[in-house]
């Protein structure tokens, strides 16, 4: 099966990029993949190193006088290559594919993955749902419900959960934990509880909520907690808020790390406290590392973490609820080892790369069959 994958990201790209890279690595032995993405992005750079994947520059701008030539070139490319599937992952590339495919005798079946919880009621979405989508992939049930209440309800909508590399992400050994904590914090007392996040420092990720909740603890309890937040360095307003809460000594920002395993190895509990979220690779990767995970009840996060089994789910933006759980954790009310083991097992069962690839392939084959049926109806 010939598959064109498109993506719009020029920079790091976060979960979108992780999603596409996982797809390419896991399915390159069963699909003939071409990736068209901006050459300045992490996706382009990393995908170029994957065997059997053709990587080409692809731009999807919104300015009409730039977009029209891009769409024309994409149309010629589709004509020449006759892809079975065109799998888009954003709005701009979806628009380009719809326009470039319009009227083509052998147009590919367009599959669109919705990665976020943004609204889908705009005029552009209604057009793409009507004329540019043979099948839609939702990364969680929350997103699926959004699509079912929109124009995309006319297309098959399938939940395909993110795939996590459980062979790469493993629970850390005691030696790895000691080394990682020394790397980030220096010497720490054995009873220190480290909360780790690999979800980034955007305000939406809610890490400042945890900082505020820790600041409300009694001084002797506060001293037992450290917070580790990986990602782009926070802006000055965020750092000022940390200082205002007198939490500079409790929060560490290692920056963008090349290997998240070091952050996870240093942690006792993972957290993703987003104000809005879809599937969240960060929460699943944290669970894969054998860490109980504290999440907000935003979007698809409660689908990942079973409250009281793999971790805890707290109301969005509720600092007092976080404060209450911190006190219970400091008083050893939970067995972190047991919850962490449950978290690892859940990712192995529900978020494996093999399941992710198999579920995606089913979508591809159904979309290809639907496109063939549409073509035959048109010719008749």
Secondary structure, DSSP 8 states (H G I E B T S, - for coil): -EEEEEE--SS--HHHHHHHHHHHHHHTTTSEEEEEE-TTSHHHHHHTTSTTEEEEE-----SHHHHHHHHHHHHHHHHHH--SEEEE-SHHHHHHHHHHHTT-TT--EEEEEE-S-----SHHHHHHHHHS-SEEEESSHHHHHHHHTSGGGGSEEEE----B-TTTS----HHHHHHHHHHHHSS--TT-EEEEE-S-S-GGG-HHHHHHHHHTS-HHHHTTEEEEEESS---HHHHHHHHHTT-TTTEEEEES-S-HHHHHHT-SEEEE--SS-SS-HHHHHHHHTT-EEEEESSTTHHHHS-BTTTEEEE-TT-HHHHHHHHHHHHTT-S-HHHHHHHHHHHHHHHSBHHHHHHHHHHHHHHHHHHHHHHHHHHH-
